[in-house]
């Protein structure tokens, strides 16, 4: 990666978000399409952690019987995303919105 006047650029000219330091498109493989539950893929989390040393970002808790620590992460995410549903009632009513798809993927 190299610095440019507007932010970061990947070798090969891929689009990069100025804040995250990684390509933020579904096409890059770093993010899931909305229909597949939105959010980052394992590849995306790895790329983010490489671009942001010291990051503790993890993938979604999708297993049905997670360890106590992962269950706590799920409970926390579900509580935060429930607040987002209240803040954005239009998205909360749409079953195909990113927040609803992400909550479904996390089994909230």
N, C-alpha and C positions, 0 to 999 in steps of 0.2 A: 504494500500500500504506500502511496505517496501523498503528501500534502499538496493541495492546489489552492488557488485563491479563495474558492468558495467552501472548502472543506476537505474531505478525503476522497480519493478516487482509487478504485481497485485496478490492478493490472488487467488490461484487457478492456477497460472502459465501462465496466458495469456501474449502474446507478447506486450511489451510496448515500445513506441518510447522514446528515451532518452530525446529529446527536448520538446515533448508535454506533457508527463506525463500521457498519456492515450493510450489504445490499438488503433493502427492505421490501423486495417484491416477492410474490409467490413464485414467479418464474425462476428466481435465484435458488429456490429450494430451501430458503431459510424460514419461510412462513407457510402455513397451511392455508388452503383456500377456505372460505367461509363454510362451504358445504361439508368440509371434512373436520370442522370443529374450530376453525380459526387458530390463532396462537402460533408459537414458534415450533419448528421441528427440532429434532435432536441435532441435526446439522447446523441449524440456525443458532442454537444455544452454544454449541462448540465454537462457532465463528464469533459470536458475541463475546464469549469469555476470552478468546484469543485477542480480540480487538480492545478489550477492557480488562487488563490484568487486575486481579483481586476481586473480580465479580463473583458473586455466589448464585447467579441465575441458574435455575434448574427447570427441567421439563415438567409438564403437567402430571398430576397424580391421577392416573386413569385405572389403576388396578382396583378390583372389587374389595380386597382385604389388605390394605396397606399397613405398613409398620406404624407404630404409634406416632413417630415423628412426622411421617408423610401424611398420616390422617389429620394431624394438627395443621399442616400446611393446607390441606384440602379444605378443612373447616374455615380457616382464615380466608382463603380465596373466595369461598362461597359466601362468606359474610360480606367481604368487600364488594363482590360483584352484585350482591343483592342490593347494596346501596346504589350502585350504578343503574340498576333497573329502576329504582325509585327516581333517580335524577333524570333518566331518559325514558319516560313512559312510552314514547312512540316506538323506540327500539324494543322495549319490553313486550309490546303487543305483537311485534313481528317475529314469527318463529324462525325466520331465516336471518335475523340480525346477528352480527358477530358476537355480541354479548350472550345471546341465547344459545348460540352454537357452542361457544366456549364453556358455558355452564353445563350444557349437556355432555360435553366431552369430559369435564371434570367430575361428572355425576353429582351435580348439586341438586 
